[in-house]
Amino acid sequence: MGEIALALLKKYVQRYYKGEVERFQAPFREYGELTADDTNFFDNYEFTVDAKHASVIAHLQGLRAAIETGSFKDFAFNALDIFRFEHHLYYPLVHLTKDADVKVRPVQLNEGERNFVVDLREYHQSHKADFAGTELYLLRNMTRGKGIGFFEAGNFYPDFILWLLRGGEQHVTFLDPKGITRLEGPTDPKIDFFRVVKEIEHELGDPAIVLNSFIIANTPYRNLKAWGLSKAGFESRNVLFQHDDRSTYIAKLFAALSPTGAA
């Protein structure tokens, strides 16, 4: 009984603290221009490889040469998957399988993040007419201390930021590919941020900028039946299912952002 009371007290204190921080931060929020010295950018990847993996080292040296000469193409070797998306604000992007003999800093994509970028790239390439007159940019958001985070959503650092610019209007969308079985449910702060971000948009008061947030769930819908929501109910909360709807979830994302004209 005491543990339950303690858990409830902690939750109350956290909620109260969150409310006070929100009230303090609100007057200082403002839109800013993304510049080259933003902490989401970095100069180099650092790969760590045991000397016994000579073939991996040779491939990485070839990769460096290709980048330096501007001849880089998608590169896959053993556990390495290194690729580019022309609308990501830097390249390459790096994905390693869990059993990789290589470590990389400062950032690598997990499988869900990698699949999201590849799916977005394929969708954009196959729907070019839909993006006529629209600028699209994507950026991998760094984690705490460097990236853009939101205390309102439980110190939430979305994995990606997507910009769509058309006709003087800018849609800024925060996207987080993740497994969601460990979240608290439909009202988890990371999911509920789809609502909170609209409040932030209203507070900032620039009609030319539209904010949105989506969770890209790589959890199968069947594993979430206990949440009591239909798939449509999840989608109404800006939760899209990468695992179940691999061929359609990107289209659903752009349909939800239809004011840009790209859907």
Secondary structure, 3 states (H helix, E strand, C coil): CHHHHHHHHHHHHHHHHHHHHHHHHHHHCCCCCCCCCCCCCCCCCEEEECCCCHHHHHHHHHHHHHHHHCCCCCEEECCEEEECCCCECCCCEEEECCCCCEEEECCCECHHHHHHHHHHHHHHHHCHHHHCCCEEEEEECCCCCCCCCEHHHCCECCCEEEEEEECCEEEEEEEEEECCCCCCCCCCHHHHHHHHHHHHHHHHCCCCEEEEEEEEECCCHHHHHHHCCCHHHHHHCCEEECCCCCCCHHHHHHHHCHHHCCC
